[in-house]
């Protein structure tokens, strides 16, 4: 088969690929990750590139205008290599996998730290320095037994075990250290595993990582396990996004070889990159990192552990497992001390994973006396209702719209994303972007503001249709639908106007309706009224920019006392950190997941009626929104 050279001019990178290779694959082989929310199906229009020189076979696309086509613009996922090429990539087509360090503080600012003190400080991995009694003619006890005896005062009568590899050179370690050693101990299945034996006293060097493995973002924190200090936080975009923005798309991708291996490698690259970056910046040796705790949704955990996730989307829709065994780093190619341990928080069901269990641990919902609600608005929408006596959870089929995917000008919450919008009486638009950069698109919080403002000013009707009679030059026709211009092409960083069209509004309307109706499906199932809720926790980085008033105005959240709402930031990361710092907190997650009853909304007879009723702004029953005046 013929091979051709593809040169990505903007990056100065070149790759040789067989004829018939699509351009998105060629880019990935160069380490260039293009936006591709649809997983390469050609239906999102995000992976636009310009072929400057060479022959390609490109499928026509509604996302490429005739004028752009003349310039050589194509969709990378729908374009095959048929000769040597020179390709340039517009900035807007890149999926930003660089660190989100600039957003780390904002992303985690709502994380609850106070609850960490409720659990005894007992890190999942700890070190103990001991002086081991020497063997004598009168005492022929083996070296390992004498180590166990010396540890007894420090281990709360727990059973001790270790691996064969640690025993083989144990006698040498003891004698070379003059019988003073440090034992690294890990809580595992109610016992203690001796992970490593080090000469001398190394107790001051003991570190671990907490990770939230999200569908869109992966967040990691480096923790000093002696002091509880957070040494660094980094958030990166999940590199799996190239193969689909939602879990279903990725499950489908993983079902065909080498999809599972590709997705597994992508998420591990994310994790290792975060480990390398934070350890280097903090001056921490990888050899001193012995522990990782991960929380994530069920699909992400399957892909991280390279477990086939196909059963998640096939009847009867069950995961391979909801409780994942702890592993040693080499088993999954994580680059910390090879003798360390990687543990995972348990999930509940196919769509209520360890990230939600972790969030419940972080906010304390499972210990509340009053009725409380946890709403995690992310790539998926997960909701848990309950208190210390019972909990019920459901997953809303919200899709990734509030993460910016599937929308004509949607993007993630990074620099250049419009995050706040206001519209004046003259229907002119004012906006602010993350980082103060020129706008490149709109993120979830920006869309909520925009919908609210368009409703208030009569630009859209309750059904989401744009009002053609509204007197504004910003309203224009785009094919079969109307659109509203937020920023002209002269204002933007991409040179393309930023708009919202009626298809976008329909997508957002369905997403907000899915979350709202899921909340009420849970309330209806347990015969409770929304007025009985005494606390609503809003989780996820999305909540840091969310305007509660606007979210209520469009019908995303219930119209109740605003003082009941509390932002808790990335509660999944917070719970993982708590579990890393206290094995008692880790054990609590086992209790939490067993207490949650999963409600399958698709099997609820009244759920569809609830959902259909929510497909208006704010709702067909305006009585549910007494504060909203349209």
SEVEX-533364 format. One record per residue (C-alpha): residue in three letters; x, y, z. Coordinates in steps of 0.05 Angstrom, whole numbers, plus 32768, in hexadecimal, padded with zeros to 4 digits. Example, Ala and Ser with C-alpha at 12.3 -4.5 7.8 and 13.67 -1.06 7.14 Angstrom:
 paro   xx   yy   zz
  ALA 80F6 7FA6 809C
  SER 8111 7FEB 808F
END
This chain:
 paro   xx   yy   zz
  UNK 8000 8000 8000
  UNK 8019 8046 7FEE
  UNK 802D 8074 8026
  UNK 802B 80C0 8025
  UNK 8049 80F8 804E
  UNK 801A 8126 8073
  UNK 8039 8166 808D
  UNK 8013 818F 80C1
  UNK 8031 81D3 80B1
  UNK 8018 81F7 80EF
  UNK 803D 81C6 811C
  UNK 8079 81B5 80F0
  UNK 8067 816B 80F8
  UNK 8068 8136 80C3
  UNK 804D 80EF 80C0
  UNK 804D 80B7 808D
  UNK 8009 8094 8086
  UNK 7FEB 8060 8056
  UNK 7FBF 8079 801E
  UNK 7F77 807E 8035
  UNK 7F88 8094 807C
  UNK 7F5A 80CB 8095
  UNK 7F79 810C 80AA
  UNK 7F62 8109 80F2
  UNK 7F88 80C8 80FA
  UNK 7FC6 80E6 80D9
  UNK 7FC2 8120 810A
  UNK 7FBC 80F2 8146
  UNK 7FFB 80CD 812F
  UNK 801F 8110 8132
  UNK 8006 811D 8178
  UNK 7FD5 8152 815F
  UNK 7F8F 814B 817C
  UNK 7F56 8169 8155
  UNK 7F11 8179 8170
  UNK 7EE2 8140 815F
  UNK 7EA5 813E 818C
  UNK 7E83 810B 815F
  UNK 7EBD 80DA 8161
  UNK 7ECE 80E2 8117
  UNK 7E87 80D8 80FB
  UNK 7E88 811A 80D7
  UNK 7E4B 8136 80FA
  UNK 7E69 816A 8129
  UNK 7E93 8192 80F7
  UNK 7EC9 81A1 812A
  UNK 7F07 8182 8108
  UNK 7F0F 81B3 80CF
  UNK 7F54 81B8 80AE
  UNK 7F6F 81D8 806F
  UNK 7F93 81AE 803A
  UNK 7FC6 81DE 801C
  UNK 7FE6 81AD 7FEC
  UNK 7FD9 8165 7FD6
  UNK 7FA2 8135 7FC3
  UNK 7F6A 811F 7FF2
  UNK 7F26 80FE 7FED
  UNK 7EF7 8129 8016
  UNK 7EAD 811C 8025
  UNK 7E81 8159 801C
  UNK 7E69 8177 805D
  UNK 7E35 81AA 8071
  UNK 7E68 81C6 80A1
  UNK 7E95 81DD 8069
  UNK 7E7B 8218 8041
  UNK 7E89 821C 7FF6
  UNK 7EB9 8257 8003
  UNK 7EE0 8230 8037
  UNK 7EE1 81F3 800A
  UNK 7F04 821C 7FD5
  UNK 7F3A 822D 8009
  UNK 7F46 81E2 8013
  UNK 7F20 81DB 8054
  UNK 7F07 8195 8064
  UNK 7EF1 816B 809F
  UNK 7F2E 8143 80B5
  UNK 7F04 8107 80C9
  UNK 7EE3 8104 8084
  UNK 7F21 810F 805A
  UNK 7F4F 80D8 8041
  UNK 7F98 80DF 802E
  UNK 7FA6 80D3 7FE4
  UNK 7FEA 80F4 7FDD
  UNK 801F 811C 8001
  UNK 7FFD 8154 8026
  UNK 8009 8196 8048
  UNK 7FD3 81A6 807B
  UNK 7FC6 81E1 80A9
  UNK 7F98 81DE 80E6
  UNK 7F6E 8219 80FC
  UNK 7F74 8227 8147
  UNK 7F2A 821A 8151
  UNK 7F32 81D2 8139
  UNK 7F63 81BF 816F
  UNK 7F4A 8199 81AC
  UNK 7F6F 81BB 81E4
  UNK 7F93 8185 820B
  UNK 7FC3 81B4 822A
  UNK 7FC0 81BB 8276
  UNK 7F86 81E4 8291
  UNK 7FB4 81FD 82C9
  UNK 7F98 8243 82BF
  UNK 7F54 8227 82D1
  UNK 7F69 81F9 8309
  UNK 7F57 8229 8341
  UNK 7F13 8239 8323
  UNK 7F05 81F1 8312
  UNK 7F10 81DA 835A
  UNK 7EFD 8218 8382
  UNK 7EBB 81FA 8399
  UNK 7EDA 81BA 83B1
  UNK 7EC8 81AC 83FA
  UNK 7F06 81A6 8426
  UNK 7EE5 81AC 846A
  UNK 7EC8 8165 8468
  UNK 7F0D 8147 8463
  UNK 7F15 8153 84AE
  UNK 7EDA 8126 84BC
  UNK 7F02 80E9 84AA
  UNK 7F40 80D1 84D0
  UNK 7F80 80E3 84AC
  UNK 7F97 809E 8496
  UNK 7FB3 80A1 844F
  UNK 7FA5 8067 8421
  UNK 7FF1 805F 841E
  UNK 801E 8070 8459
  UNK 8065 8064 846E
  UNK 8080 8048 84AF
  UNK 80CA 8049 84C4
  UNK 80DD 800F 84F1
  UNK 811B 7FF2 8511
  UNK 8118 7FA7 8504
  UNK 8136 7F7A 853B
  UNK 8172 7F54 8521
  UNK 8170 7F09 851C
  UNK 8199 7EE3 8550
  UNK 81AC 7E9C 855D
  UNK 8173 7E9A 8590
  UNK 8140 7EBC 8563
  UNK 813D 7E9E 851D
  UNK 80FC 7EC2 8509
  UNK 80FB 7ED3 84BF
  UNK 8109 7F1A 84A8
  UNK 80C2 7F26 848F
  UNK 80A3 7F0D 84D0
  UNK 80D0 7F3B 84F8
  UNK 80BB 7F76 84CD
  UNK 8072 7F65 84D9
  UNK 807E 7F60 8524
  UNK 80A0 7FA5 8524
  UNK 8065 7FC3 84FF
  UNK 802F 7FA8 852D
  UNK 802C 7FE7 855A
  UNK 8020 8012 851C
  UNK 7FEB 7FEB 84F5
  UNK 7FAB 7FE6 8520
  UNK 7FAC 7F9A 8521
  UNK 7FA1 7F96 84D6
  UNK 7FBA 7F5A 84AE
  UNK 7FFB 7F66 8488
  UNK 800D 7F49 8444
  UNK 8040 7F56 840D
  UNK 8053 7F3F 83C8
  UNK 8088 7F0B 83B7
  UNK 80B1 7F3E 8391
  UNK 80BA 7F66 83D1
  UNK 80D4 7F2A 83F8
  UNK 810A 7F13 83C8
  UNK 813C 7F49 83DC
  UNK 8122 7F58 8421
  UNK 815E 7F3C 8446
  UNK 818E 7F68 841D
  UNK 8165 7FA7 842B
  UNK 8165 7F98 8476
  UNK 81AF 7F8C 847B
  UNK 81C3 7FC6 844F
  UNK 8198 7FF6 8478
  UNK 81B2 7FDC 84BB
  UNK 816B 7FC3 84CA
  UNK 814A 8008 84C7
  UNK 8118 8009 848E
  UNK 80D9 802D 8477
  UNK 809D 8002 8465
  UNK 806A 801F 8435
  UNK 8024 8007 8449
  UNK 7FE4 8009 8421
  UNK 7F9D 7FFC 8439
  UNK 7F7F 7FC8 840C
  UNK 7F40 7F9F 8417
  UNK 7F40 7FAD 8461
  UNK 7F88 7F98 846A
  UNK 7FCD 7FB6 8461
  UNK 7FFA 7FA4 8428
  UNK 8044 7FB2 8430
  UNK 8054 7FD2 83ED
  UNK 809E 7FDF 83F6
  UNK 80D9 7FDB 8425
  UNK 810A 8015 8421
  UNK 814D 801D 8446
  UNK 814E 8052 847D
  UNK 8118 8085 848C
  UNK 80F3 809D 844D
  UNK 80B1 80AE 8470
  UNK 80B5 80F7 845C
  UNK 80AE 80E6 8412
  UNK 8067 80CA 8409
  UNK 8039 80E5 83D3
  UNK 7FFA 80D2 83AE
  UNK 7FCB 80EA 8377
  UNK 7F80 80F3 8377
  UNK 7F5F 80F1 8332
  UNK 7F1B 8101 8315
  UNK 7F16 80DC 82D3
  UNK 7EE0 8102 82AF
  UNK 7EC4 80FA 8269
  UNK 7EDA 813F 8255
  UNK 7F11 8151 8287
  UNK 7F42 812C 82B3
  UNK 7F56 814F 82F3
  UNK 7F90 8139 831F
  UNK 7FAD 8151 8362
  UNK 7FF0 8140 8380
  UNK 7FEA 8137 83CB
  UNK 801E 8133 8402
  UNK 8006 80F7 842A
  UNK 802A 810E 8469
  UNK 800E 8155 846C
  UNK 7FCE 8150 8441
  UNK 7FE9 818C 8419
  UNK 7FD1 8192 83D0
  UNK 8012 819D 83AB
  UNK 7FF3 81A9 8367
  UNK 7FB4 81A3 833D
  UNK 7FAF 8199 82F3
  UNK 7F74 8190 82C5
  UNK 7F7B 8176 827E
  UNK 7F49 8166 8248
  UNK 7F3C 811C 8241
  UNK 7F61 8106 8202
  UNK 7F2A 80D4 81F4
  UNK 7EFF 810E 81DD
  UNK 7F1E 8107 8198
  UNK 7EF8 80C6 8192
  UNK 7EB5 80E1 81AB
  UNK 7E9C 8115 81DC
  UNK 7E6D 80E6 8202
  UNK 7E73 80A1 8221
  UNK 7E46 807D 81F0
  UNK 7E6F 8094 81B4
  UNK 7EAE 807B 81D7
  UNK 7E8F 8039 81E9
  UNK 7E7E 802E 81A0
  UNK 7EC5 8042 818C
  UNK 7EE2 8012 81C0
  UNK 7EB9 7FD7 81A4
  UNK 7EE4 7FD2 8165
  UNK 7F2F 7FC3 8168
  UNK 7F5B 7FE7 8179
  UNK 7F28 8018 8197
  UNK 7F2D 8000 81DF
  UNK 7F7A 8002 81DE
  UNK 7F78 8048 81BF
  UNK 7F48 8065 81F2
  UNK 7F6E 8044 822B
  UNK 7FB0 8061 8213
  UNK 7F91 80A6 820C
  UNK 7F78 80AB 8254
  UNK 7FB9 808E 8270
  UNK 7FE0 80C2 8249
  UNK 7FB6 80F7 826C
  UNK 7FC3 80D9 82B1
  UNK 800D 80D0 82A7
  UNK 8015 8115 828B
  UNK 7FF4 8133 82C9
  UNK 8020 8108 82F6
  UNK 805F 811D 82D2
  UNK 804D 8167 82D1
  UNK 8038 816F 831A
  UNK 8070 8143 8336
  UNK 80A5 816A 830E
  UNK 8088 81AE 8324
  UNK 8086 8198 836D
  UNK 80CB 8176 836C
  UNK 80AC 8133 837F
  UNK 80CE 80F3 8367
  UNK 80A0 80C2 8343
  UNK 80BF 808C 8370
  UNK 80A0 80AE 83AD
  UNK 8059 80AC 8390
  UNK 8039 806D 83AA
  UNK 7FEE 8079 83A5
  UNK 7FB8 808E 8374
  UNK 7F6D 8092 837F
  UNK 7F40 809A 8342
  UNK 7EF7 80AD 833E
  UNK 7ED2 80AC 82FC
  UNK 7E93 8097 82D8
  UNK 7E89 804E 82C7
  UNK 7E9E 8053 827E
  UNK 7EDE 807A 828F
  UNK 7EF2 8046 82C3
  UNK 7EE8 800D 8291
  UNK 7F12 8031 825D
  UNK 7F48 8043 8290
  UNK 7F4E 7FFA 82A4
  UNK 7F47 7FE1 825D
  UNK 7F07 7FBB 826D
  UNK 7ED8 7FB3 8232
  UNK 7E9F 7FE5 823F
  UNK 7E6F 7FC8 820A
  UNK 7E3F 7FAB 823D
  UNK 7E30 7FF1 8257
  UNK 7E08 8002 8218
  UNK 7DEA 7FBD 820C
  UNK 7DAD 7FA0 822F
  UNK 7DA8 7F96 8269
  UNK 7DDA 7FD1 826D
  UNK 7E08 7FBB 82A5
  UNK 7E52 7FC9 82AF
  UNK 7E85 7F91 82B4
  UNK 7E8F 7FA6 82FC
  UNK 7E7D 7FE2 8327
  UNK 7EB4 7FD4 835A
  UNK 7EFA 7FD5 833E
  UNK 7F34 7FB1 835F
  UNK 7F72 7FD8 8374
  UNK 7FAD 7FCD 8346
  UNK 7FF8 7FDA 8345
  UNK 800E 8011 8315
  UNK 8030 7FE5 82E0
  UNK 7FEF 7FBF 82D6
  UNK 7FD0 7FFC 82B5
  UNK 800F 8021 82A0
  UNK 800C 805A 82D3
  UNK 8050 807A 82DE
  UNK 8059 807D 8329
  UNK 8080 804E 8357
  UNK 8074 8009 833A
  UNK 8067 7FED 8380
  UNK 8030 801F 838E
  UNK 7FE5 8016 838B
  UNK 7FAE 8033 835F
  UNK 7F68 8031 837C
  UNK 7F23 8043 8360
  UNK 7EE4 805B 8381
  UNK 7EA8 802D 8375
  UNK 7E6C 803D 8349
  UNK 7E23 802D 834E
  UNK 7E0C 801B 8308
  UNK 7E19 8026 82BF
  UNK 7E0C 8071 82C4
  UNK 7E19 8081 830D
  UNK 7E64 8078 8316
  UNK 7E9A 8083 8349
  UNK 7E9C 80CD 833A
  UNK 7E56 80D5 8357
  UNK 7E66 80A8 8393
  UNK 7EA4 80D4 839D
  UNK 7E79 8112 8399
  UNK 7E49 80F8 83CD
  UNK 7E84 80EB 83FB
  UNK 7E9E 8132 83F0
  UNK 7E5C 8157 83FC
  UNK 7E42 8129 8434
  UNK 7DFE 811C 8415
  UNK 7DFE 80D5 8430
  UNK 7E01 80F2 8477
  UNK 7DCD 8129 8470
  UNK 7D8E 8124 849B
  UNK 7D65 814E 846B
  UNK 7D54 813F 8423
  UNK 7D8E 8154 83F6
  UNK 7D9E 8153 83AC
  UNK 7DE0 814C 8387
  UNK 7DE0 8163 833E
  UNK 7E1F 8157 8317
  UNK 7E1A 817E 82D5
  UNK 7E52 8166 82A8
  UNK 7E57 813F 8268
  UNK 7E20 8115 8286
  UNK 7DED 812B 82BA
  UNK 7DEB 8101 82F9
  UNK 7DBA 810F 8332
  UNK 7DB6 80F0 8377
  UNK 7D7C 80FD 83A8
  UNK 7D7A 80E7 83F0
  UNK 7D98 80ED 8436
  UNK 7DBB 80C2 846A
  UNK 7D83 808E 8467
  UNK 7D7C 8083 841C
  UNK 7D95 809C 83D9
  UNK 7D7B 8094 8392
  UNK 7DA2 80A7 8354
  UNK 7D93 80B1 830B
  UNK 7DBA 80C5 82CD
  UNK 7D9C 80F9 829E
  UNK 7DA8 80EF 8254
  UNK 7DBF 8137 824F
  UNK 7DF7 812D 821E
  UNK 7E35 8159 821C
  UNK 7E12 8199 8207
  UNK 7E24 81BD 8248
  UNK 7E6C 81AA 823B
  UNK 7E68 81CE 81F8
  UNK 7E63 8190 81CB
  UNK 7E30 8186 8194
  UNK 7E24 81D1 818C
  UNK 7E37 81FB 8151
  UNK 7E64 822A 817A
  UNK 7E6A 8201 81BA
  UNK 7EAC 81F6 81DD
  UNK 7EC9 81E1 8220
  UNK 7ED3 8212 8259
  UNK 7F19 822A 8246
  UNK 7F39 826C 8232
  UNK 7F10 828E 81FC
  UNK 7ECE 826D 820F
  UNK 7E95 829D 821A
  UNK 7E7F 828F 8261
  UNK 7E4F 82C9 8270
  UNK 7E1D 82EC 8244
  UNK 7DED 8327 824C
  UNK 7DBF 8346 8219
  UNK 7DA8 838F 821D
  UNK 7D65 83AE 820C
  UNK 7D80 83BE 81C6
  UNK 7D8F 8373 81BE
  UNK 7DDA 8380 81BC
  UNK 7E05 834B 81DD
  UNK 7E3A 8352 8213
  UNK 7E65 8317 8227
  UNK 7EA3 8302 824D
  UNK 7ED2 82CA 823D
  UNK 7EFD 829D 8268
  UNK 7F42 82BB 826C
  UNK 7F2A 82FC 824B
  UNK 7F40 82E2 8206
  UNK 7F1D 82EF 81C5
  UNK 7EE0 82C0 81C0
  UNK 7EE8 827D 819F
  UNK 7EA5 825E 81B2
  UNK 7E74 8256 81EB
  UNK 7E78 8228 8228
  UNK 7E3E 820C 8251
  UNK 7E35 8246 8282
  UNK 7E36 8276 8248
  UNK 7DFE 8250 8225
  UNK 7DD3 8252 8264
  UNK 7DDC 829D 826A
  UNK 7DCE 82A5 8220
  UNK 7D8E 827D 8221
  UNK 7D75 82A3 825D
  UNK 7D84 82E6 823D
  UNK 7D64 82D2 81FB
  UNK 7D25 82BD 8220
  UNK 7D21 82FD 8249
  UNK 7D27 8328 820B
  UNK 7CF7 8301 81DF
  UNK 7D2D 82E9 81AF
  UNK 7D16 82A2 81B8
  UNK 7CD1 8287 81CB
  UNK 7CC2 8253 8201
  UNK 7CCB 821C 81CD
  UNK 7D11 8235 81BC
  UNK 7D02 8250 8177
  UNK 7D23 8291 8164
  UNK 7CF1 82CA 815C
  UNK 7CF8 82E2 8115
  UNK 7CD3 8323 8125
  UNK 7D04 8338 815B
  UNK 7D25 8378 8143
  UNK 7D6E 8365 8142
  UNK 7DA1 8360 810B
  UNK 7DC0 8327 8132
  UNK 7D88 82F8 811D
  UNK 7D96 82D9 80DA
  UNK 7D82 829C 80B0
  UNK 7DB3 8262 80AB
  UNK 7D96 822E 807D
  UNK 7D56 8212 8099
  UNK 7D60 8231 80DF
  UNK 7D6A 8275 80FD
  UNK 7DA7 828A 8125
  UNK 7DBA 82C2 8154
  UNK 7DFF 82E1 8150
  UNK 7E23 82EA 8192
  UNK 7E66 8301 8176
  UNK 7E76 8316 812F
  UNK 7EB0 82F7 810A
  UNK 7ED8 8337 8115
  UNK 7ED3 832E 8160
  UNK 7EE9 82E5 8164
  UNK 7F2B 82C2 8168
  UNK 7F17 8291 8131
  UNK 7EFE 82C2 80FC
  UNK 7EBA 82A0 80FE
  UNK 7E7C 82BD 811D
  UNK 7E64 829E 815E
  UNK 7E1A 828E 815A
  UNK 7DE3 8265 817A
  UNK 7DB1 8246 814B
  UNK 7D6E 8224 8155
  UNK 7D8E 81DF 8152
  UNK 7DBE 81F3 818A
  UNK 7D83 820C 81B3
  UNK 7D5E 81CB 81A8
  UNK 7D9B 81A4 81BF
  UNK 7DA2 81CF 81FD
  UNK 7D58 81CB 820C
  UNK 7D5A 817F 820B
  UNK 7D98 817F 8238
  UNK 7D79 81AD 826C
  UNK 7D38 8186 8268
  UNK 7D5B 8144 8275
  UNK 7D7B 815E 82B5
  UNK 7D3D 8181 82CF
  UNK 7D0F 8146 82C0
  UNK 7D40 8115 82E0
  UNK 7D3D 813D 8321
  UNK 7CF1 8139 8322
  UNK 7CF0 80F0 830E
  UNK 7D18 80E1 834D
  UNK 7CEA 810C 8377
  UNK 7CAC 80EB 835A
  UNK 7CC9 80A5 8365
  UNK 7CD1 80B1 83B0
  UNK 7C92 80DC 83B6
  UNK 7CB6 811B 83CB
  UNK 7CAA 8164 83B8
  UNK 7CE1 8192 83A1
  UNK 7CD1 81C0 83DC
  UNK 7CE9 8189 840B
  UNK 7D31 818E 83F1
  UNK 7D5C 81B3 8423
  UNK 7D9E 81B3 83FC
  UNK 7DB1 81AF 83B3
  UNK 7DFB 81A2 83A5
  UNK 7E12 81B6 835F
  UNK 7E51 818F 834C
  UNK 7E82 8194 8313
  UNK 7EB0 81CB 82F9
  UNK 7E75 81E3 82CF
  UNK 7E54 81FC 830F
  UNK 7E8C 822E 831C
  UNK 7E72 825A 82E4
  UNK 7E28 8248 82E9
  UNK 7DF6 8280 82F7
  UNK 7DC0 825F 8322
  UNK 7D8C 8294 8312
  UNK 7D95 828A 82C7
  UNK 7D96 823E 82CE
  UNK 7D54 8241 82F2
  UNK 7D37 8273 82BF
  UNK 7D42 8242 8285
  UNK 7D27 8206 82AD
  UNK 7D68 81E1 82BA
  UNK 7D62 81E2 8306
  UNK 7D26 81E5 8335
  UNK 7D0A 8229 8349
  UNK 7D16 8226 8394
  UNK 7D3A 8250 83C8
  UNK 7D7E 8263 83AA
  UNK 7D9E 825C 83EE
  UNK 7D95 8211 83EA
  UNK 7DC5 820C 83B0
  UNK 7E0E 81FF 83BF
  UNK 7E47 81FA 838C
  UNK 7E79 81C3 839F
  UNK 7EA6 81C5 8362
  UNK 7EC8 8185 834C
  UNK 7EAC 8158 8383
  UNK 7EC5 811A 8360
  UNK 7F0D 8132 8369
  UNK 7EFE 8148 83B0
  UNK 7EE4 8103 83C3
  UNK 7F1F 80E0 83A2
  UNK 7F4E 810C 83CB
  UNK 7F28 80FE 840B
  UNK 7F2D 80B3 83FD
  UNK 7F78 80B9 83F0
  UNK 7F82 80DD 8432
  UNK 7F56 80AF 845C
  UNK 7F4A 8065 8453
  UNK 7F0C 8070 847E
  UNK 7EF1 80A0 844A
  UNK 7F02 806D 8414
  UNK 7EDC 8038 843B
  UNK 7EA1 8068 8440
  UNK 7E99 8067 83F4
  UNK 7E8A 801C 83F9
  UNK 7E51 802D 8428
  UNK 7E38 8065 83FB
  UNK 7E34 803F 83BA
  UNK 7E0E 8006 83DB
  UNK 7DDA 8036 83F5
  UNK 7DC9 8056 83B2
  UNK 7D8E 803A 838A
  UNK 7D95 8046 8340
  UNK 7D56 805F 831C
  UNK 7D56 804D 82D2
  UNK 7D2F 8088 82B5
  UNK 7D21 8063 8274
  UNK 7CF6 8031 8299
  UNK 7CD0 8065 82C1
  UNK 7C89 806A 82A4
  UNK 7C80 80B4 82B4
  UNK 7CC6 80CC 82A4
  UNK 7CB9 80DA 825A
  UNK 7C7D 8106 826C
  UNK 7CAA 812C 829C
  UNK 7CDF 8134 8267
  UNK 7CB0 814B 8230
  UNK 7C92 817F 8260
  UNK 7CD8 819B 826C
  UNK 7CE6 81A8 8222
  UNK 7CD1 81F0 8228
  UNK 7CF1 822D 8248
  UNK 7CEC 8228 8282
  UNK 7CB5 81F2 8283
  UNK 7C6E 81E5 8269
  UNK 7C56 81EB 82B1
  UNK 7C6B 8233 82C0
  UNK 7C4F 8229 8307
  UNK 7C8F 8203 8317
  UNK 7CB7 8243 830B
  UNK 7C94 8279 8334
  UNK 7CD0 82A8 8330
  UNK 7CD4 82A7 82E4
  UNK 7CB0 82DE 82BF
  UNK 7CAF 82DB 8273
END
